[in-house]
Amino acid sequence: MCLRVKHLKAININKNIIGQPIYIVGPCAAESREQVLETARELAAISQEFPAFRFIFRAGAWKPRTSPHTFQGVGEEALTWLAEAKMLFDMDVATEVATPEHVRKAIAAGMDYLWIGARTSANPMAVEAIAKAIADRDAARPSQSDCKIKGILIKNPVNEDAKLWIGNIERLEKTGVPVIAVHRGCGHQPCWRMAHQVRLARPDIPMLLDPSHMSGDAAKVPELMQMIPQLGLDGAMVEVHCNPAEALSDAKQQITPEALANLTPPSPQEREPREGGLRERKNTELNWLRAEIDELDDKLWDTIAARMDVSRRIGEWKKANGVAPLQPGRYEEIVERLKAPQPPEGGGLRTEFKLALWELIHEESLRQQE
């Protein structure tokens, strides 16, 4: 269980660092006052060890989940816990919004940052409606003339669509509130190509890494965090829970505050500057391209492994039905297909290369059928 929080003491945090790396950390969902305040207390203490960084506490009040039978979030009550964490620890706080009503309630509760999740980001009409609600934010809290939202975070859509992500950034920019892109990948895959396209199109927009959703596995978060300095990113959005084993959502991908403390964020000097010299910019671009090719290689091996699994099942079927492993007619059919001209957009692979690769795959497939 999370520690009890009856006797909390406020911790002063320097939250006015401008132009510094941003780390938005906290649980996937606000589950209870105890859980929110204990996690915030631990993260506030950690943030003091890294004064050169801006730490923002995050927790979801509303959770747009795939299944209606899973935890959907506490709702509006969670905003009061976030507001309490903000007051006790002098931390900026952030929560997810998926509807204009969420926006109005979050603003009324004094949230500093709003984020739009991947599912909502896939619907441009929903993002447009949220943008309108944010633009009308003064009406949401009429008694507070100084009400200000410090930033809007927009995650990439669940589908790999760089144009839609850029379009959502532009929709939100009309609110007059600073926009930050959050790269969380698609289906627990990095989708570096999509993020690279957005980075090239909008280098003026800060981009954070979301290693929690990108991997879906807490054990993989440290390795992904190493990509921040390599790609010149501006920080991270990490799911951190005081007791991940008991989390009501995304338990497998949340890390503890202690684990976060061990992931020493890269210093500003270690990050590849976007506005640095020509050599630094070239190195960062090469790192982006290498990230793309590494991901493609991983997919290639996964595809080949999946193909071999099908080959084994075919072998079982052939044995059960008295069919020989090698079928010359099927073999020639595939060879002729590989010899067919390939359109330029297909990569322009040489026929000799395709046939040589196919021979290796076919040889291994026959071995798998033995």
N, C-alpha and C positions, 0 to 999 in steps of 0.2 A: 504493500500500500504506500501511497505518497505520505510524506510526513505531515503531521498536523500543523495548522497555520494560525493558532490562536494568538501567538505573541510575535507577530512580524514587526520588524523595524524597517523603516524606509531606507533605501540605499540610493544615494545620489549618483546618477549616471550622466556623463557628458553626452547629451543627445543632439548637440548643435554642431556636430562636425560636418563641414560642407566639403563636398567633393572627395569624400573618403569611401573606401569599400563598405558595402552595406551587407549586413547579415540579418536576415529576417528569420527568427527562430522561435520555436514553440510547438505545442502539440497540434496534431492534425485537427482535433476537435476539442472544444471546451466541454468537459464531461461533468465537472463539479467545481464548486468554488475552491475546495481544498486542492484539487489537482491543478487548477489554473494558477493559484497563488504560490503553491510550492514550486512548480516548474518555473514560474516567473522569478521567484526569489533566487533559485539556483542559477538561472541564466543571468540575472542582474549581477550576481557576484562574479561570474565568469567574465562578463563584459568589462569589468574594471581591470582585468588583466590585459586587455587589448584596447587601450584608450585611443588608438589611432583609427578605430573602426566604429561605424555606427551600427548599434544593435537595436533591432525593433522586435518587440514581442508579438507573436502571432498565435491565433487560435480560431478555429471555425465555429461560428454559432449555428449556421445552417449548413448541412452537408448533403449535396446532391449525389446520392449514392445510386449505383446500378440497380440493386435489389431493394424493393420496398420493405423487406424483412430485416434489413440491417439498420444500425444506428444512424439516425438522420440528423443528429444534432439536438441540442437543448433548445435552441431558438433564442428569442429576445432576452431571456433571463441571463444567458451567457455574456451578453454585452455589459451587464452590470459587474460581472467578475473581471472582465477585461478593463473596465473603467477603474475598478479598485486596484488592479495591478499597476495601472498607469499612475495612479495617485501615490501608492505606497513606494514604488520603486523609481519614480520619475522617468518611466520608459514610454516611448511612443508605442502605440498598439495598432494592430492590423487585424482585419477579419474579412472573410469572403462574402461577396454579395452576388446574388444571381437574379434579383428582380428589383424594380424601382422601389418597392416597399422595403426591401432589405436596406437599400441605400438610405432611405429616409430614417429608418430606425438606427442604423449605424451612426449616421451623422448626429442624430439627436443624443446618442449615448457618448459622443465625443471621440469616436475613432479617428486616428490620425491618418491611417492608410487603409485603402480598400483594395481587395484583389478580386479579379475575375478569373474563375477557374477554367480548365480546359474544356469541360462540357459546355459551359455557357459561351466560351470563346468560339465554339463551332457554329454558333447561331448569330449572324450579324445583326438580325433584328433585335435580339435580346441585348446585345452590346449597345446598339443605338438607343434603346429604351433606358438602359442604365446610364449612358452618357447624358441623356436629357435630364434624368433625375439628379445627377451630380451637378449639371449646369444650373439647375434650379435649387441648389443646396441652401441658399439663404432662406428659402421658405420652409425648409425642413427644421430649422432651429431659429425661429424668428426672435427669440429672447436673447440670443447670443450673437451680437453683431460682429464679434471677432472669430466666429466659427470658420476654421480653415481646414481643408483637407490637404495634407502635405504631399500626397502622391497617390497615383492609381497604378496598381500592378496588373499587367495583363499576361496571362499564360498563353502559350501556343495552343491552338485547337487540338482536340484529340486526334484529328486526322492530320497528316503531313501536308500542310497547306501554307506556304510562306506568304502568298498573296493575301490570304484571309487574315493572317496575323498582322501584316502591315496595315491592312485596311482597318482592323480593330484599333491599332495604335492611332491612326489618323482620326477615327471616330472619337476617341477619348481625348485627343489633343484639343478638340473644339471646346472642351469644358474649361480650358485655361489652367488645368491642374497638371503638374509634371507627371509624365508617364514613364513607367519602367517596365521593360519586357522581362518575362521570366521563362527561361527555357527548361521545360520539364520532360521533353521527349514525347514519344507516342507509344503506348502499349509496352512500357518498360524497355523501350529502345531509345538510344540517344537522338536519332534523326539529326545528326550534325549538319547535313546538307541544308535542311530547312533553316536551322539557326544561322548558318553561314550566310545564306541568301539575305536574311533579315538584317544581319550585322552589316553586310556590304551596302544594303539599300538605306539603312538608317543607322549609321555609325554614331549619330548624335544622341541616340536613345540608350540609356544604361541598360545592360542586360545581365541578369542574374542567372545562376545555375540552380536547378532544383534536383539535386541528386537523389532525394528520397523517392520521388515519383519516377524519375528516369530509370531507376534500378528496381524499385519495389523490394529492395533487400538492404537492410541496415548494414550488412557486412560489406556491401559494395560502395557505400557512401564515401569512405576515405579515399578510395582510388579515384572516384569521379571528382572529388574536391580538388585533386591535383590538376584537373583541367582548367581551373580558374586562372592561374597565372599563365599557363601555356597559351590560352586563347585570349588573354587580355580582357577577361570578363570582370564585372564590377562587384562581384560578391556572390552570395548564395541565399537561397530560401530553403531551410532545412527543418524537417519535422523532428522535434525534440520533446520527449515525454519523461516525466519524473519516474514512471514505471511502465515502460513499453509493453511488458508482458501482460499487463492488465488493461491496455488501451482498448477502447470500444470500436476503434476504426484504424485501419492501416498499421496494425500492431507490428507486422514483420518489417516495416521500413522505417520505423521511428528509432532514434538513438537516444541515449541518456544524456543529460547535461555533462556528466563526466566524460563521456565519449567525445562530445563536442569540444570540450576543453583540451582534449588530447589532439584534436585536429587543428593544430596551430594555424590560423589563417595566414595566407601569404602576406608579407609586409608590402606596403606600397612600392618599395624598391624592387621586389621580386616579380611584380606584375608586369606583363608586356604592355607598355603604354600605347593607347590608341593614337595619341598625338605625339609620339616620340619621333626619333629620327627614322630615316629611310630604312636602315638596317633592322631596327626593332619592328617596324611595320611589316617588313618582308618576312621576318621570322615568325611573326604572329600569323600571317597569311599561310605560310607553309605548315604551321601547326594545325590550322583549320583543315587544310587539304589532307593532311595525314590522318586527322581524326575521321574525316569522311571515308578514306580508303580503309582504315582499320575496321570501321563499322561494316563496310561492304565485305571485307574479308571474313569477318565473323559470320555474316549472313550467308556467305558462300559456303563455308564449312558446315554451317547448320543445315543448309539446303542439301548438301551432299550426304550428310549423315541421315537426314530424313529420307532421301532417295534410297539409301542402303537399307533402311528399315522396311521400305516397301518391297525392295528386292528380296529380302528374307521371307516376307510373307508370300511373295510370288513363288519362291522356291518351295515353301511348304505346300502351296496349292498344287504345284507341278508334281511333287512327290506323291501327294494324295490321289492325284488323277492320272498317274503314269505318263506324264509329259516330260520330255527331255529338257534339261536346263537350257541348251542352246537351240534357239529357233531361228534358222537362217533367214526366213522370210521377214520376220520382225526386225532382225539385225539390218538387212538391206534397206528396209523402209526408213529406219532412223538415219542411216548413212545418207540416203538420197535427200532427206529433209535437211540435213546439215550442209549438203552441197548447194542447196538453193541460194540464190543471191540474197544478200541481207541489205535492208534499207540503210542509208547513211546514218539515220538516227539510232540505229541499233548498235553502233560502235564500230562498224567497218571491220569486224574480225576476219582474219584470213581463214579460208577454208581449211588449209593445212593445219592451222592451230586448232580449230574446232574438232577436226577429225582425230588429231593426236590426243586431245583432252578426252574426247569421247571414248577412245580406245582404252585409256586408263580407267575411266569410270566403268565401262562395260566389263573390263577384266575383273575389277573389284566386285561388281554386281554378281558375276558368275560365281566368284569365290563365296560370296554371302549366301548364295543359293545351295551350296553344297551340304 
